[in-house]
Amino acid sequence: MNQGTATPGASPDRKWLWLAVIALLTIGVVTALFTKRPATKGDIPREISVAQAIATQEKGSFLLDVREPDEWAVAHVTGSTLIPLGELEARVAEVPRDREIVVVCRSGNRSKAGRDILLAAGYAQVASMAGGLLAWKAEGHPTIAGP
């Protein structure tokens, strides 16, 4: 056998090896692009409980209430800011970009829409509070009334 020459059939084996490597790399890239990445420390889930909302507020998050002014006047969370959902897209610049945002409404439905508006506007750390102010009150947490 001659050491300097390739044996017949070696080249097709090498070709299949390269095709297999390329296929595996392609699958890896596609999987990475289309698989939701796991949360990392500092990420905020897209929906959080009342307890989690309180914990983030204690750490300095921005609590955004997207209800209407008449609802706000009846009861709201101390330290929250009112921007009604219908005005949020036009007033998005009023929401800070350097803090986690927790969006609150009466029951948790409008807050999801508010969260999605902020996410579409480029905010990364935004969550909706599950159950809204109804859940907040049901758990016995205080609210205030007035403007």
TACORBEL-V570137 format. One record per residue. N is the residue number from 1. RES is the residue in one small letter. SS is DSSP state (H for helix, E for strand, - for the rest). Layout:
# TACORBEL-V570137
n & res & ss
N & RES & SS
N & RES & SS
This chain:
# TACORBEL-V570137
n & res & ss
1 & m & -
2 & n & -
3 & q & -
4 & g & -
5 & t & -
6 & a & -
7 & t & -
8 & p & -
9 & g & -
10 & a & H
11 & s & H
12 & p & H
13 & d & H
14 & r & H
15 & k & H
16 & w & H
17 & l & H
18 & w & H
19 & l & H
20 & a & H
21 & v & H
22 & i & H
23 & a & H
24 & l & H
25 & l & H
26 & t & H
27 & i & H
28 & g & H
29 & v & H
30 & v & H
31 & t & H
32 & a & H
33 & l & H
34 & f & H
35 & t & -
36 & k & -
37 & r & -
38 & p & -
39 & a & -
40 & t & -
41 & k & -
42 & g & -
43 & d & -
44 & i & -
45 & p & -
46 & r & -
47 & e & E
48 & i & E
49 & s & -
50 & v & H
51 & a & H
52 & q & H
53 & a & H
54 & i & H
55 & a & H
56 & t & H
57 & q & H
58 & e & H
59 & k & -
60 & g & -
61 & s & -
62 & f & E
63 & l & E
64 & l & E
65 & d & E
66 & v & -
67 & r & -
68 & e & -
69 & p & H
70 & d & H
71 & e & H
72 & w & H
73 & a & H
74 & v & H
75 & a & -
76 & h & E
77 & v & -
78 & t & -
79 & g & -
80 & s & -
81 & t & E
82 & l & E
83 & i & -
84 & p & -
85 & l & H
86 & g & H
87 & e & H
88 & l & H
89 & e & H
90 & a & H
91 & r & H
92 & v & H
93 & a & H
94 & e & H
95 & v & -
96 & p & -
97 & r & -
98 & d & -
99 & r & -
100 & e & -
101 & i & E
102 & v & E
103 & v & E
104 & v & E
105 & c & -
106 & r & -
107 & s & -
108 & g & -
109 & n & H
110 & r & H
111 & s & H
112 & k & H
113 & a & H
114 & g & H
115 & r & H
116 & d & H
117 & i & H
118 & l & H
119 & l & H
120 & a & H
121 & a & -
122 & g & -
123 & y & -
124 & a & -
125 & q & -
126 & v & E
127 & a & E
128 & s & E
129 & m & E
130 & a & -
131 & g & -
132 & g & H
133 & l & H
134 & l & H
135 & a & H
136 & w & H
137 & k & H
138 & a & H
139 & e & -
140 & g & -
141 & h & -
142 & p & -
143 & t & -
144 & i & E
145 & a & -
146 & g & -
147 & p & -
